[in-house]
């Protein structure tokens, strides 16, 4: 799979998370197990897809938090029961929109 297809898949996962959490508060988020599981799944898929990008492609865009995306995936996969929901919410509420913008502007 080429890098552009992978980036588009990552953006699709981001869009899913944004759709699920649109107009939702943290308090609503933490009591909705289906939403938590859906968001965590999508975030883990993002990290999984980063592992499929060419190393040269990753090096070309050092401003993108590739390591953080892979690291989050590893934390989710290896310690699902211990996932910090406050951290997940901060990623969704603060970081994910800017990540989407960064990804949309790659190769432009």
C-alpha positions in Angstrom: 0.0 0.0 0.0 1.5 3.4 -0.9 2.0 6.2 1.5 -0.8 8.4 0.2 -3.4 5.6 0.6 -2.2 5.0 4.2 -2.5 8.7 5.0 -6.0 8.7 3.6 -6.9 5.7 5.8 -5.5 7.5 8.8 -7.6 10.6 8.0 -10.7 8.4 7.7 -10.0 7.0 11.2 -9.6 10.5 12.5 -12.9 11.5 10.8 -14.6 8.6 12.6 -13.3 9.7 16.0 -14.4 13.3 15.3 -17.8 12.1 14.2 -18.3 10.0 17.3 -17.3 12.7 19.7 -18.9 15.7 18.0 -20.7 17.9 20.7 -19.8 15.4 23.4 -18.4 16.3 26.8 -15.8 14.4 28.7 -18.4 13.4 31.2 -20.6 12.0 28.5 -17.6 10.3 26.9 -16.4 8.4 30.0 -19.8 6.8 30.7 -20.3 5.6 27.1 -18.4 2.3 26.8 -19.3 1.9 23.1 -18.0 5.3 22.2 -14.8 4.7 24.3 -14.2 1.4 22.5 -14.9 2.8 19.1 -12.5 5.8 19.6 -9.8 3.6 21.1 -10.0 1.2 18.2 -9.7 4.0 15.7 -6.8 5.5 17.5 -5.0 2.1 17.7 -5.6 1.7 13.9 -3.9 5.0 13.3 -0.8 3.9 15.1 -0.9 0.6 13.2 -1.0 2.3 9.9 1.9 4.6 10.8 4.0 1.4 11.1 3.2 0.7 7.4 4.5 4.0 6.1 7.9 4.1 4.4 10.7 5.2 6.7 11.8 7.8 4.2 8.3 9.2 4.2 8.3 9.5 7.9 11.7 11.2 7.9 10.4 13.7 5.2 7.8 15.1 7.7 9.5 15.3 11.1 6.8 17.8 12.3 4.2 15.0 12.3 4.0 13.2 15.6 4.6 9.7 14.1 6.3 8.3 17.3 3.4 9.5 19.5 0.9 7.8 17.2 2.8 4.6 17.3 3.4 4.9 21.0 -0.3 5.4 21.7 -1.1 2.3 19.6 1.4 0.3 21.7 -0.1 1.6 25.0 -3.6 0.6 23.9 -2.7 -2.8 22.6 -0.4 -3.8 25.4 -2.4 -2.4 28.3 -6.0 -2.0 27.2 -7.4 -2.2 30.7 -5.0 0.5 31.9 -5.8 3.0 29.1 -6.0 6.5 30.6 -9.3 7.9 29.4 -8.4 11.4 30.3 -5.4 11.1 28.0 -7.5 9.6 25.2 -10.0 12.5 25.6 -7.2 15.1 25.5 -5.9 13.5 22.3 -9.4 13.6 20.8 -10.3 17.1 22.0 -7.0 18.9 21.6 -4.6 17.0 19.3 -6.5 15.1 16.6 -7.9 18.1 14.6 -4.4 19.6 14.2 -3.1 16.2 13.3 -5.7 15.9 10.6 -4.7 19.3 9.2 -1.0 18.3 9.2 -1.9 15.1 7.3 -4.1 16.9 4.8 -1.2 19.2 4.0 1.4 16.6 3.3 2.9 16.4 -0.2 1.3 19.8 -1.1 
